[in-house]
């Protein structure tokens, strides 16, 4: 897989995108409170149980990092031509319609 990656690809950008998405997944898993109640699995959010955790959600925002990195990638030189090449079929007809 490493050999198939273009040499000009920014690995730091790839790492930041993957790390921000992983942080969102781990954050959602860790904020859930799960318990058994007479044979029924119950789930609630820790934000509703604590009086201060909602403040942490404002400080620990990672999605802006993901969106910033995506904009950096899309605004990089050649991004439009790479996107156009991805959406054109071998016969030359666009696949949008």
N, C-alpha and C positions, 0 to 999 in steps of 0.2 A: 504494500500500500504506500509506503514511503517513496518507493521508486516511481510510482505513478503520479505523485504530487509534483506540480510544476516548481521549478527552482525559484521562481520569483514570488511564490506564495509566502505571505507573512505568517509564520508559525505562532507568533505572539498573539495575533488577532484570533487565530483559530483557538488557542488556549483560552483567551478571555471569553470568547463566545461559549465554549464548552463549560468553563468554570461558572459562568453566570447562570446558565441553564441548570447545571447540577446544584448550585446553591438554592435556586428556586425549589427544585424537587426536594432537597434535604430539608429546607425550611418548612415546606408544607407537611412533610412527614413528621417532623419533630414538633410541630405545633398542635398536632391532633392528640386528643385524649381519648383513649379507647378502653372500654371496660365491659365486663360481662354483667348483665342484670337479669337474673333468673333465666339463664339460658339464651338470652338475646344479646347480641353484640351491639353495643351503643358507642357512638362517636360524637364528640363535640370539639369545639375549638378552644384552645387555652386563652385566646384573646377575650372571649366572653366571660371567662372564669376569673381572670386576674384584672386588677384595676390599672396596671401600668404597662402591660405587654403591647397595647396598641401603639404606645410611643416608640417602642423598639421597631415596629414595622415601618415607621417613617425614617428611622436612621439606617436600617439594614436593607435599603432598596438596592437590588442588583439589576432589575430590568432596564433602568436607564443605561447601564454599562452595555448591556446586550444591544439596545437600539443604537447607541453611539457607535459601537463597533460595526454594526450592520451598515450604518450610513458611511462610515469610513471605507468600507469595502465597496459599496455601491458608487461612491464618488471617486474611487481610484481610477487612474488612467486605464482605458481599455475595458472597463466594466460593462459598458453598453454593448460593445462588440462581442464580448464573451456571453452576455445574456442573450443577445440576438442569435448567436450561433447555437445556443442550447435549445432554442425554441423553433428552429427551422428543421424541417424534415429533409432527408437525403434528396428528395425530388425537387427541393427548392420552394415548396409550398409551406407557408407558415402554419403552425399547429394551433393558433388561437381561434380559428373559426372554422 
